[in-house]
Amino acid sequence: ENVNAEATFVHQAFREQVLSSNKSHAFGDALPANLASACVPAAGFKYKRFDLGSIRVVVRCEVDGHVTVANNIQAVAVHALNEFDPKWSGIDWRTKIDTQRGAVLATELKNNASKMARWTAQALLGDVDVIKIGYVSRASFRSSKTHQLLGTQTVKHKDFASQMNLSM
């Protein structure tokens, strides 16, 4: 079974469940008329320009959605973590997710440091305010077809970066 394809499917399914498709928010200028009628992706993009001495770099940063908190619109990145076999990962999410969520997150930070650092760097570059993480597990470890959402967690990208000692 292709674990990469399973992870991609789980990530997309979690994003679709978390994000409401009936609301939109424009950051900056509206789309040109010829692009507005085209198929719109499931995410938005921000373009950021960085001056590196004599070189200018333009980066396209993805924003998955937005939330309104106290009349303030915040950009959100949405990601799913897939539970691997607890025998290998060292922690059983099903028994620890409610009581020891910090331990589950710390284990994932250790086991998936590169992926978590990439998500955080993308959030920092794109001025995303919060990262919503979903903890997803196979309903049965023998079958890659059905999954369960065990819990979610919302973290501020700057706090998350400092927790993993990520320095921009």
Backbone torsions as a table, in degrees:
resi	resn	phi	psi	omega
1	GLU	NA	141.6	-177.4
2	ASN	-87.6	106.5	-176.6
3	VAL	-67.4	-34.9	179.3
4	ASN	-63.1	-44.7	179.0
5	ALA	-64.8	-38.2	177.6
6	GLU	-63.2	-44.4	179.8
7	ALA	-62.8	-40.8	178.3
8	THR	-63.9	-44.1	178.4
9	PHE	-61.1	-46.1	-179.0
10	VAL	-62.8	-42.7	179.8
11	HIS	-60.7	-47.5	-179.5
12	GLN	-65.1	-41.4	179.9
13	ALA	-64.4	-40.2	178.8
14	PHE	-65.2	-43.4	178.5
15	ARG	-58.7	-44.2	-178.9
16	GLU	-64.5	-35.7	179.7
17	GLN	-72.3	-35.0	-175.9
18	VAL	-79.5	-39.2	-173.2
19	LEU	-89.7	135.0	175.7
20	SER	-87.2	130.0	-176.8
21	SER	-90.3	-3.4	-175.7
22	ASN	-95.0	1.0	178.0
23	LYS	-123.9	145.5	177.3
24	SER	-139.0	161.9	179.2
25	HIS	-145.0	131.5	179.5
26	ALA	-96.3	123.5	173.0
27	PHE	-97.4	107.2	179.4
28	GLY	84.0	-147.7	-175.2
29	ASP	-68.6	149.5	177.6
30	ALA	-73.6	164.6	178.0
31	LEU	-70.5	148.1	172.4
32	PRO	-60.6	154.5	-174.5
33	ALA	-56.3	-38.6	-177.1
34	ASN	-71.7	-23.7	177.1
35	LEU	-90.4	-27.8	-177.4
36	ALA	-63.6	-31.9	-178.8
37	SER	-88.3	-9.1	-179.5
38	ALA	-75.7	172.3	177.5
39	CYS	-65.3	121.5	-176.5
40	VAL	-90.6	131.8	179.5
41	PRO	-68.3	167.2	-177.7
42	ALA	-77.6	5.7	179.9
43	ALA	-138.5	164.4	174.7
44	GLY	-105.7	168.0	-179.2
45	PHE	-132.7	142.6	171.6
46	LYS	-116.2	139.4	177.0
47	TYR	-107.0	124.5	-177.9
48	LYS	-118.0	139.0	178.0
49	ARG	-110.3	132.5	177.9
50	PHE	-120.9	133.5	175.9
51	ASP	-98.6	115.9	179.4
52	LEU	-112.4	77.2	-175.2
53	GLY	70.3	-119.2	-179.1
54	SER	-88.9	-0.2	-177.9
55	ILE	-110.1	133.7	173.9
56	ARG	-107.4	133.9	-179.8
57	VAL	-122.4	131.7	175.7
58	VAL	-109.6	128.1	-176.8
59	VAL	-119.8	134.0	175.0
60	ARG	-93.7	121.1	-176.5
61	CYS	-112.8	133.8	-177.2
62	GLU	-89.8	138.0	174.7
63	VAL	-124.7	122.6	-175.6
64	ASP	-77.2	-33.2	-177.3
65	GLY	-175.0	-166.6	178.3
66	HIS	-146.4	155.3	175.0
67	VAL	-131.7	153.0	176.8
68	THR	-107.4	119.9	179.2
69	VAL	-123.7	115.0	-179.7
70	ALA	52.4	51.1	180.0
71	ASN	60.5	21.1	177.7
72	ASN	-118.5	125.2	-179.1
73	ILE	-85.9	125.6	180.0
74	GLN	-118.3	135.8	176.5
75	ALA	-77.6	145.1	-174.9
76	VAL	-129.6	139.0	168.3
77	ALA	-108.1	137.8	-176.6
78	VAL	-120.3	126.5	-179.2
79	HIS	-139.8	151.2	178.3
80	ALA	-117.2	136.8	171.6
81	LEU	-103.2	133.3	179.9
82	ASN	-101.1	130.6	177.0
83	GLU	-74.1	127.4	173.5
84	PHE	-91.2	173.9	-179.9
85	ASP	-52.8	121.6	-177.3
86	PRO	-57.6	-24.7	178.0
87	LYS	-63.7	-33.1	-179.2
88	TRP	-90.3	-38.5	-175.6
89	SER	-79.0	-24.1	176.4
90	GLY	95.1	-4.1	-179.9
91	ILE	-148.1	135.8	179.5
92	ASP	-93.6	109.4	-176.6
93	TRP	-60.0	-39.5	-174.2
94	ARG	-60.0	-33.7	-178.9
95	THR	-93.8	-18.0	-173.4
96	LYS	-110.9	-14.5	-170.9
97	ILE	-63.1	-36.0	-178.2
98	ASP	-80.8	-37.1	-174.1
99	THR	-98.6	-26.8	-175.9
100	GLN	-134.4	54.3	-178.4
101	ARG	-60.2	-35.9	178.4
102	GLY	-62.7	-38.0	178.2
103	ALA	-67.8	-38.4	177.6
104	VAL	-63.6	-46.1	179.6
105	LEU	-64.2	-41.5	179.2
106	ALA	-62.6	-39.7	177.5
107	THR	-64.0	-41.9	178.4
108	GLU	-67.2	-36.6	176.3
109	LEU	-61.6	-37.2	179.1
110	LYS	-73.2	-46.1	-174.6
111	ASN	-78.4	-25.4	-177.1
112	ASN	-128.9	44.9	-174.5
113	ALA	-57.8	-40.8	-177.7
114	SER	-65.7	-46.3	-179.2
115	LYS	-64.0	-43.6	-178.8
116	MET	-67.2	-37.6	177.4
117	ALA	-66.8	-38.1	177.7
118	ARG	-63.9	-45.2	178.3
119	TRP	-60.0	-42.7	-178.0
120	THR	-69.2	-42.0	178.1
121	ALA	-63.1	-39.8	177.2
122	GLN	-62.7	-40.3	179.2
123	ALA	-66.6	-41.5	178.9
124	LEU	-64.8	-44.8	179.9
125	LEU	-65.1	-38.0	-176.3
126	GLY	-88.5	7.0	-177.6
127	ASP	55.7	36.5	174.9
128	VAL	-77.9	132.1	-174.9
129	ASP	-78.1	-42.7	-177.4
130	VAL	-136.8	154.8	176.3
131	ILE	-115.7	125.6	176.6
132	LYS	-101.5	123.2	-177.3
133	ILE	-112.2	132.2	175.4
134	GLY	-108.5	136.4	177.6
135	TYR	-100.3	109.3	-173.6
136	VAL	-117.1	136.6	-179.6
137	SER	-131.0	152.3	173.0
138	ARG	-65.5	141.4	175.4
139	ALA	-63.1	-37.7	173.2
140	SER	-135.4	131.8	-176.2
141	PHE	-64.5	-16.4	179.9
142	ARG	-84.0	-18.0	-176.6
143	SER	-119.2	129.9	178.0
144	SER	-92.8	8.3	-174.1
145	LYS	-87.8	-33.4	-177.0
146	THR	-121.9	142.0	-176.5
147	HIS	-134.1	160.7	176.7
148	GLN	-126.4	139.9	173.3
149	LEU	-88.7	113.3	-175.8
150	LEU	-86.6	-25.9	-179.2
151	GLY	175.0	168.5	176.4
152	THR	-131.7	160.9	178.8
153	GLN	-149.4	138.7	177.3
154	THR	-112.9	128.5	-179.1
155	VAL	-127.6	148.3	173.8
156	LYS	-81.2	135.1	-172.5
157	HIS	-61.9	-35.8	-179.6
158	LYS	-68.8	-40.7	176.7
159	ASP	-64.8	-39.7	-179.9
160	PHE	-65.0	-42.0	179.1
161	ALA	-62.6	-42.6	-179.8
162	SER	-70.2	-31.8	178.2
163	GLN	-63.9	-35.2	-179.7
164	MET	-100.2	12.5	178.9
165	ASN	57.8	39.2	178.6
166	LEU	-91.2	120.9	-178.9
167	SER	-115.5	126.5	178.2
168	MET	-86.1	NA	NA
